[in-house]
Amino acid sequence: MKTNTKRITHYIMALVSIVVLVLLDQITKHLVVLHLKDRSAYVLIKDVFQLEYLENRGQPSVCFAKSTYILFISVYF
């Protein structure tokens, strides 16, 4: 019985962690669009580190243009 309880607790913790990470990801994406889109680079350390807004549209379709089956496996599994 304890093993099942531990297993359920681990699953719940994993699910909560995934939800929190997805929410953090979406929040940071929103902040980037708000503060960096259509603006010049935000320099944190001159000539070393800067933040820029870039979009990469359609990369998976270009990489896997001839093999959609591999794309399906890599995205869904």
C-alpha positions as CSV (number, residue, x, y, z in Angstrom):
1,M,0.0,0.0,0.0
2,K,2.8,2.4,0.8
3,T,4.4,1.8,-2.6
4,N,1.2,2.8,-4.4
5,T,0.9,6.0,-2.3
6,K,4.5,6.9,-3.1
7,R,4.0,6.2,-6.7
8,I,0.8,8.4,-6.8
9,T,2.7,11.2,-4.9
10,H,5.5,11.0,-7.5
11,Y,3.1,11.2,-10.4
12,I,1.3,14.2,-8.8
13,M,4.6,16.0,-8.1
14,A,5.7,15.3,-11.7
15,L,2.4,16.7,-13.0
16,V,2.6,19.8,-10.8
17,S,6.2,20.4,-11.9
18,I,5.3,20.1,-15.6
19,V,2.4,22.6,-15.2
20,V,4.6,25.0,-13.3
21,L,7.4,24.8,-15.9
22,V,4.9,25.3,-18.8
23,L,3.4,28.3,-17.0
24,L,6.9,29.8,-16.4
25,D,7.8,29.2,-20.1
26,Q,4.6,31.0,-21.3
27,I,5.1,33.9,-18.9
28,T,8.7,34.4,-20.0
29,K,7.6,34.2,-23.7
30,H,5.0,36.9,-23.0
31,L,7.6,39.1,-21.2
32,V,10.0,38.8,-24.1
33,V,7.3,39.8,-26.6
34,L,6.3,42.7,-24.4
35,H,9.8,44.1,-23.8
36,L,12.0,43.0,-26.7
37,K,9.9,42.7,-29.9
38,D,10.5,45.5,-32.4
39,R,13.2,47.0,-30.3
40,S,17.0,47.0,-30.4
41,A,19.0,44.5,-28.4
42,Y,19.0,44.9,-24.7
43,V,22.7,44.9,-23.6
44,L,23.5,43.3,-20.3
45,I,27.3,43.2,-20.6
46,K,28.7,45.2,-23.4
47,D,30.3,43.1,-26.1
48,V,29.6,39.9,-24.1
49,F,25.9,39.4,-23.4
50,Q,22.7,40.9,-24.9
51,L,19.1,39.9,-25.3
52,E,17.4,40.1,-28.7
53,Y,14.0,39.1,-30.0
54,L,14.1,36.5,-32.7
55,E,11.5,34.3,-34.3
56,N,12.1,31.0,-35.9
57,R,9.1,30.0,-38.0
58,G,8.8,26.6,-39.7
59,Q,12.1,25.1,-38.8
60,P,10.7,21.5,-38.1
61,S,8.9,21.4,-41.5
62,V,12.2,22.4,-43.2
63,C,14.3,19.9,-41.4
64,F,11.9,17.0,-41.8
65,A,10.4,17.9,-45.1
66,K,11.0,14.5,-46.6
67,S,10.2,12.4,-43.5
68,T,7.1,13.6,-41.7
69,Y,7.0,10.2,-39.9
70,I,10.2,11.1,-38.1
71,L,8.8,14.5,-37.2
72,F,5.6,12.8,-35.8
73,I,7.7,10.5,-33.6
74,S,10.0,13.2,-32.4
75,V,7.1,15.6,-31.5
76,Y,4.6,13.1,-30.0
77,F,6.9,10.6,-28.2
